[in-house]
C-alpha cells in the first residue's frame, strides 16, 4: 500500500488538503496528516476550521513516503516554507526522485523557492507564477512532470487528487473513485 504524508500548517486551504486526503483514502492509500504546528496536533485552516492531524511532524520518519503533499492557502504555504523540517523533507524526497505534490500557492512558495521545480513544467494559483523562475508555467488545473505534481487552486483539488491516486494505485481505481464520487458526471457536458 502506498503511503502519503500531507503537511498541514496553520492557514492551509481546507479543500486543497482534505479533498486529496479523502480521495486517496477511498482508493486504499495510507494517508498521514502531519501537523507542522509546534506543540499542537490541531491545525487551523485558512477559513478557521480546526483539524486534528494524525501525527506531529517531530514524530514522523518520512523515509517510507511514496509521496509528500503540500496544500496551498495563505499563510499556510508560507508557514510550510518557513518550517525547516518540511523543507528538509521535501529536498530529501526530491533528491531520492520520489513523488512530491503541491497545490495553489505551495508550488511557487515552497517547491520553486527550494529549486524543486527548476526545469519542470508546473502550475500554481494565478499571480504566483512569477515565482516559478526556472520552470515552465502551464496554467493547467493539474500538471504532472516526472515525480512532481502541481495543482492550480481550490477548484483543481479533485483533478489533482485523482491524478495522485492514478500514480499511486492505478488509473482504473482513480476512474472508479471519480465515478463513484460523481466527478465524471459533474465534468460531462450538460445535455
Phi and psi restraints in degrees (value plus and minus 20) as a CYANA .aco file:
   2 UNK   PHI     -87.7   -47.7
   2 UNK   PSI     131.1   171.1
   3 UNK   PHI    -146.5  -106.5
   3 UNK   PSI     110.4   150.4
   4 UNK   PHI    -144.3  -104.3
   4 UNK   PSI     116.4   156.4
   5 UNK   PHI    -129.9   -89.9
   5 UNK   PSI     108.7   148.7
   6 UNK   PHI    -130.7   -90.7
   6 UNK   PSI      97.8   137.8
   7 UNK   PHI    -103.6   -63.6
   7 UNK   PSI     103.7   143.7
   8 UNK   PHI    -136.1   -96.1
   8 UNK   PSI     101.2   141.2
   9 UNK   PHI    -140.4  -100.4
   9 UNK   PSI     133.0   173.0
  10 UNK   PHI     -72.4   -32.4
  10 UNK   PSI     114.1   154.1
  11 UNK   PHI      72.9   112.9
  11 UNK   PSI      -8.3    31.7
  12 UNK   PHI     -93.8   -53.8
  12 UNK   PSI     133.1   173.1
  13 UNK   PHI     -95.9   -55.9
  13 UNK   PSI      99.6   139.6
  14 UNK   PHI     -67.4   -27.4
  14 UNK   PSI     -80.3   -40.3
  15 UNK   PHI     -89.4   -49.4
  15 UNK   PSI     -46.9    -6.9
  16 UNK   PHI     -89.5   -49.5
  16 UNK   PSI     -42.4    -2.4
  17 UNK   PHI    -116.1   -76.1
  17 UNK   PSI     -68.1   -28.1
  18 UNK   PHI     -96.3   -56.3
  18 UNK   PSI     -52.7   -12.7
  19 UNK   PHI     -85.0   -45.0
  19 UNK   PSI     -69.1   -29.1
  20 UNK   PHI     -80.8   -40.8
  20 UNK   PSI     -59.1   -19.1
  21 UNK   PHI     -79.2   -39.2
  21 UNK   PSI     -67.5   -27.5
  22 UNK   PHI     -81.7   -41.7
  22 UNK   PSI     -70.8   -30.8
  23 UNK   PHI     -81.8   -41.8
  23 UNK   PSI     -65.7   -25.7
  24 UNK   PHI     -84.1   -44.1
  24 UNK   PSI     -61.7   -21.7
  25 UNK   PHI     -86.1   -46.1
  25 UNK   PSI     -58.8   -18.8
  26 UNK   PHI     -79.4   -39.4
  26 UNK   PSI     -52.9   -12.9
  27 UNK   PHI    -105.6   -65.6
  27 UNK   PSI     -14.2    25.8
  28 UNK   PHI      67.4   107.4
  28 UNK   PSI      -6.6    33.4
  29 UNK   PHI    -107.6   -67.6
  29 UNK   PSI     119.3   159.3
  30 UNK   PHI     -99.6   -59.6
  30 UNK   PSI      99.4   139.4
  31 UNK   PHI    -140.0  -100.0
  31 UNK   PSI     108.1   148.1
  32 UNK   PHI    -134.7   -94.7
  32 UNK   PSI      95.5   135.5
  33 UNK   PHI    -103.6   -63.6
  33 UNK   PSI     103.3   143.3
  34 UNK   PHI    -131.1   -91.1
  34 UNK   PSI     102.5   142.5
  35 UNK   PHI     -96.4   -56.4
  35 UNK   PSI     107.0   147.0
  36 UNK   PHI    -125.0   -85.0
  36 UNK   PSI      -1.1    38.9
  37 UNK   PHI    -116.3   -76.3
  37 UNK   PSI     102.9   142.9
  38 UNK   PHI     -79.1   -39.1
  38 UNK   PSI     101.5   141.5
  39 UNK   PHI      56.7    96.7
  39 UNK   PSI     -10.1    29.9
  40 UNK   PHI    -162.8  -122.8
  40 UNK   PSI     111.8   151.8
  41 UNK   PHI    -104.8   -64.8
  41 UNK   PSI     -31.3     8.7
  42 UNK   PHI    -113.4   -73.4
  42 UNK   PSI     110.2   150.2
  43 UNK   PHI    -141.1  -101.1
  43 UNK   PSI     118.5   158.5
  44 UNK   PHI    -121.8   -81.8
  44 UNK   PSI     110.2   150.2
  45 UNK   PHI     -94.8   -54.8
  45 UNK   PSI     153.6   193.6
  46 UNK   PHI     -81.9   -41.9
  46 UNK   PSI     -39.6     0.4
  47 UNK   PHI    -131.4   -91.4
  47 UNK   PSI      -0.2    39.8
  48 UNK   PHI      60.5   100.5
  48 UNK   PSI      -8.7    31.3
  49 UNK   PHI    -104.5   -64.5
  49 UNK   PSI     112.6   152.6
  50 UNK   PHI    -118.4   -78.4
  50 UNK   PSI     104.8   144.8
  51 UNK   PHI    -137.7   -97.7
  51 UNK   PSI     112.4   152.4
  52 UNK   PHI    -110.9   -70.9
  52 UNK   PSI      98.0   138.0
  53 UNK   PHI     -91.9   -51.9
  53 UNK   PSI     143.8   183.8
  54 UNK   PHI     -97.9   -57.9
  54 UNK   PSI     -47.2    -7.2
  55 UNK   PHI    -173.1  -133.1
  55 UNK   PSI     141.0   181.0
  56 UNK   PHI    -111.9   -71.9
  56 UNK   PSI     126.0   166.0
  57 UNK   PHI     -73.5   -33.5
  57 UNK   PSI     -66.4   -26.4
  58 UNK   PHI     -82.3   -42.3
  58 UNK   PSI     -41.6    -1.6
  59 UNK   PHI    -112.6   -72.6
  59 UNK   PSI     -18.0    22.0
  60 UNK   PHI    -125.8   -85.8
  60 UNK   PSI     126.0   166.0
  61 UNK   PHI    -137.2   -97.2
  61 UNK   PSI      92.2   132.2
  62 UNK   PHI    -107.4   -67.4
  62 UNK   PSI     -13.5    26.5
  63 UNK   PHI     -84.9   -44.9
  63 UNK   PSI     -40.7    -0.7
  64 UNK   PHI    -115.4   -75.4
  64 UNK   PSI     -10.2    29.8
  65 UNK   PHI     -93.6   -53.6
  65 UNK   PSI     108.7   148.7
  66 UNK   PHI    -102.6   -62.6
  66 UNK   PSI     -48.2    -8.2
  67 UNK   PHI    -171.0  -131.0
  67 UNK   PSI     117.7   157.7
  68 UNK   PHI    -129.0   -89.0
  68 UNK   PSI     111.2   151.2
  69 UNK   PHI    -142.3  -102.3
  69 UNK   PSI     116.7   156.7
  70 UNK   PHI    -142.7  -102.7
  70 UNK   PSI      91.8   131.8
  71 UNK   PHI     -93.5   -53.5
  71 UNK   PSI     141.2   181.2
  72 UNK   PHI    -114.2   -74.2
  72 UNK   PSI    -162.9  -122.9
  73 UNK   PHI      73.6   113.6
  73 UNK   PSI     133.1   173.1
  74 UNK   PHI    -144.9  -104.9
  74 UNK   PSI     111.9   151.9
  75 UNK   PHI    -112.0   -72.0
  75 UNK   PSI      -2.1    37.9
  76 UNK   PHI     -75.2   -35.2
  76 UNK   PSI     -66.8   -26.8
  77 UNK   PHI     -83.7   -43.7
  77 UNK   PSI     -60.8   -20.8
  78 UNK   PHI     -83.4   -43.4
  78 UNK   PSI     -61.3   -21.3
  79 UNK   PHI     -83.6   -43.6
  79 UNK   PSI     -55.1   -15.1
  80 UNK   PHI     -86.5   -46.5
  80 UNK   PSI     -63.9   -23.9
  81 UNK   PHI     -84.3   -44.3
  81 UNK   PSI     -52.8   -12.8
  82 UNK   PHI    -101.8   -61.8
  82 UNK   PSI     -23.6    16.4
  83 UNK   PHI    -111.4   -71.4
  83 UNK   PSI      87.9   127.9
  84 UNK   PHI     -76.9   -36.9
  84 UNK   PSI     -60.0   -20.0
  85 UNK   PHI     -84.7   -44.7
  85 UNK   PSI     -60.6   -20.6
  86 UNK   PHI     -81.2   -41.2
  86 UNK   PSI     -66.9   -26.9
  87 UNK   PHI     -80.7   -40.7
  87 UNK   PSI     -63.2   -23.2
  88 UNK   PHI     -83.4   -43.4
  88 UNK   PSI     -62.1   -22.1
  89 UNK   PHI     -84.2   -44.2
  89 UNK   PSI     -62.6   -22.6
  90 UNK   PHI     -84.5   -44.5
  90 UNK   PSI     -63.8   -23.8
  91 UNK   PHI     -85.0   -45.0
  91 UNK   PSI     -58.7   -18.7
  92 UNK   PHI     -84.9   -44.9
  92 UNK   PSI     -61.2   -21.2
  93 UNK   PHI     -83.5   -43.5
  93 UNK   PSI     -62.8   -22.8
  94 UNK   PHI     -85.7   -45.7
  94 UNK   PSI     -63.0   -23.0
  95 UNK   PHI     -80.7   -40.7
  95 UNK   PSI     -55.4   -15.4
  96 UNK   PHI    -102.0   -62.0
  96 UNK   PSI     -18.9    21.1
  97 UNK   PHI      36.5    76.5
  97 UNK   PSI      17.4    57.4
  98 UNK   PHI    -118.4   -78.4
  98 UNK   PSI     144.9   184.9
  99 UNK   PHI     -89.2   -49.2
  99 UNK   PSI     118.4   158.4
 100 UNK   PHI    -154.9  -114.9
 100 UNK   PSI     120.1   160.1
 101 UNK   PHI    -155.7  -115.7
 101 UNK   PSI     122.6   162.6
 102 UNK   PHI    -169.3  -129.3
 102 UNK   PSI     129.2   169.2
 103 UNK   PHI    -155.3  -115.3
 103 UNK   PSI     131.6   171.6
 104 UNK   PHI      50.3    90.3
 104 UNK   PSI    -137.4   -97.4
 105 UNK   PHI     -99.9   -59.9
 105 UNK   PSI     -43.4    -3.4
 106 UNK   PHI     -81.0   -41.0
 106 UNK   PSI     -56.5   -16.5
 107 UNK   PHI     -78.0   -38.0
 107 UNK   PSI     -61.7   -21.7
 108 UNK   PHI    -100.1   -60.1
 108 UNK   PSI     -69.2   -29.2
 109 UNK   PHI     -91.0   -51.0
 109 UNK   PSI     -53.6   -13.6
 110 UNK   PHI    -127.1   -87.1
 110 UNK   PSI     -84.8   -44.8
 111 UNK   PHI     -82.7   -42.7
 111 UNK   PSI     -65.7   -25.7
 112 UNK   PHI     -84.5   -44.5
 112 UNK   PSI     -62.7   -22.7
 113 UNK   PHI     -87.2   -47.2
 113 UNK   PSI     -44.9    -4.9
 114 UNK   PHI    -106.6   -66.6
 114 UNK   PSI     -26.0    14.0
 115 UNK   PHI      65.7   105.7
 115 UNK   PSI     -14.3    25.7
 116 UNK   PHI     -88.7   -48.7
 116 UNK   PSI     -47.5    -7.5
 117 UNK   PHI    -113.6   -73.6
 117 UNK   PSI     -21.5    18.5
 118 UNK   PHI     -77.6   -37.6
 118 UNK   PSI     103.9   143.9
 119 UNK   PHI      60.5   100.5
 119 UNK   PSI     -13.3    26.7
 120 UNK   PHI    -132.6   -92.6
 120 UNK   PSI     139.1   179.1
 121 UNK   PHI    -103.6   -63.6
 121 UNK   PSI     119.6   159.6
 122 UNK   PHI    -176.5  -136.5
 122 UNK   PSI     139.6   179.6
 123 UNK   PHI    -146.6  -106.6
 123 UNK   PSI     146.3   186.3
 124 UNK   PHI    -186.0  -146.0
 124 UNK   PSI     158.4   198.4
 125 UNK   PHI     -83.7   -43.7
 125 UNK   PSI     113.8   153.8
 126 UNK   PHI     -73.6   -33.6
 126 UNK   PSI     114.3   154.3
 127 UNK   PHI      85.9   125.9
 127 UNK   PSI     -47.5    -7.5
 128 UNK   PHI    -109.3   -69.3
 128 UNK   PSI     -29.4    10.6
 129 UNK   PHI     -80.8   -40.8
 129 UNK   PSI     -42.6    -2.6
 130 UNK   PHI     -82.6   -42.6
 130 UNK   PSI     -40.2    -0.2
 131 UNK   PHI    -107.1   -67.1
 131 UNK   PSI     -25.7    14.3
 132 UNK   PHI    -105.9   -65.9
 132 UNK   PSI      20.6    60.6
 133 UNK   PHI     -77.4   -37.4
 133 UNK   PSI     110.0   150.0
 134 UNK   PHI      68.5   108.5
 134 UNK   PSI     -19.0    21.0
 135 UNK   PHI    -146.2  -106.2
 135 UNK   PSI     146.9   186.9
 136 UNK   PHI    -121.4   -81.4
 136 UNK   PSI      86.1   126.1
 137 UNK   PHI     -91.8   -51.8
 137 UNK   PSI     105.4   145.4
 138 UNK   PHI    -117.5   -77.5
 138 UNK   PSI     -49.7    -9.7
 139 UNK   PHI      52.8    92.8
 139 UNK   PSI     -12.9    27.1
 140 UNK   PHI     -97.0   -57.0
 140 UNK   PSI     141.9   181.9
 141 UNK   PHI     -82.4   -42.4
 141 UNK   PSI     -61.1   -21.1
 142 UNK   PHI    -165.7  -125.7
 142 UNK   PSI     113.6   153.6
 143 UNK   PHI    -147.5  -107.5
 143 UNK   PSI     110.1   150.1
 144 UNK   PHI    -135.0   -95.0
 144 UNK   PSI     105.3   145.3
 145 UNK   PHI    -155.4  -115.4
 145 UNK   PSI      81.9   121.9
 146 UNK   PHI      43.1    83.1
 146 UNK   PSI    -142.7  -102.7
 147 UNK   PHI    -107.1   -67.1
 147 UNK   PSI     -19.5    20.5
 148 UNK   PHI    -135.0   -95.0
 148 UNK   PSI     108.9   148.9
 149 UNK   PHI    -138.3   -98.3
 149 UNK   PSI     110.5   150.5
 150 UNK   PHI    -145.3  -105.3
 150 UNK   PSI     129.9   169.9
 151 UNK   PHI    -146.0  -106.0
 151 UNK   PSI     133.5   173.5
 152 UNK   PHI     -95.7   -55.7
 152 UNK   PSI     -66.2   -26.2
 153 UNK   PHI    -200.0  -160.0
 153 UNK   PSI    -185.7  -145.7
 154 UNK   PHI     -72.1   -32.1
 154 UNK   PSI     -64.2   -24.2
 155 UNK   PHI     -88.0   -48.0
 155 UNK   PSI     -38.1     1.9
 156 UNK   PHI    -108.2   -68.2
 156 UNK   PSI     -19.8    20.2
 157 UNK   PHI     -79.0   -39.0
 157 UNK   PSI     -58.5   -18.5
 158 UNK   PHI     -89.3   -49.3
 158 UNK   PSI     -74.4   -34.4
 159 UNK   PHI     -80.2   -40.2
 159 UNK   PSI     -55.1   -15.1
 160 UNK   PHI     -80.8   -40.8
 160 UNK   PSI     -67.8   -27.8
 161 UNK   PHI     -84.3   -44.3
 161 UNK   PSI     -63.1   -23.1
 162 UNK   PHI     -87.4   -47.4
 162 UNK   PSI     -54.6   -14.6
 163 UNK   PHI     -83.3   -43.3
 163 UNK   PSI     -62.3   -22.3
 164 UNK   PHI     -84.6   -44.6
 164 UNK   PSI     -64.2   -24.2
 165 UNK   PHI     -82.4   -42.4
 165 UNK   PSI     -60.3   -20.3
 166 UNK   PHI     -80.6   -40.6
 166 UNK   PSI     -57.5   -17.5
 167 UNK   PHI     -93.5   -53.5
 167 UNK   PSI     -58.9   -18.9
 168 UNK   PHI    -104.8   -64.8
 168 UNK   PSI     -50.6   -10.6
 169 UNK   PHI    -134.9   -94.9
 169 UNK   PSI    -103.5   -63.5
 170 UNK   PHI    -193.9  -153.9
 170 UNK   PSI     146.7   186.7
 171 UNK   PHI     -84.7   -44.7
 171 UNK   PSI     -53.7   -13.7
 172 UNK   PHI     -82.9   -42.9
 172 UNK   PSI     -67.8   -27.8
 173 UNK   PHI     -83.2   -43.2
 173 UNK   PSI     -63.3   -23.3
 174 UNK   PHI     -78.9   -38.9
 174 UNK   PSI     -62.1   -22.1
 175 UNK   PHI     -85.1   -45.1
 175 UNK   PSI     -59.8   -19.8
 176 UNK   PHI     -85.1   -45.1
 176 UNK   PSI     -62.2   -22.2
 177 UNK   PHI     -86.0   -46.0
 177 UNK   PSI     -63.0   -23.0
 178 UNK   PHI     -80.5   -40.5
 178 UNK   PSI     -61.3   -21.3
 179 UNK   PHI     -85.8   -45.8
 179 UNK   PSI     -66.4   -26.4
 180 UNK   PHI     -82.9   -42.9
 180 UNK   PSI     -50.9   -10.9
 181 UNK   PHI    -106.7   -66.7
 181 UNK   PSI     -18.7    21.3
 182 UNK   PHI      49.5    89.5
 182 UNK   PSI      -1.7    38.3
 183 UNK   PHI     -85.5   -45.5
 183 UNK   PSI     -63.3   -23.3
 184 UNK   PHI     -83.7   -43.7
 184 UNK   PSI     -56.5   -16.5
 185 UNK   PHI     -84.2   -44.2
 185 UNK   PSI     -63.5   -23.5
 186 UNK   PHI     -79.5   -39.5
 186 UNK   PSI     -60.4   -20.4
 187 UNK   PHI    -106.6   -66.6
 187 UNK   PSI     -26.4    13.6
 188 UNK   PHI     -97.1   -57.1
 188 UNK   PSI     128.6   168.6
 189 UNK   PHI     -78.7   -38.7
 189 UNK   PSI     123.2   163.2
 190 UNK   PHI     -89.2   -49.2
 190 UNK   PSI     117.7   157.7
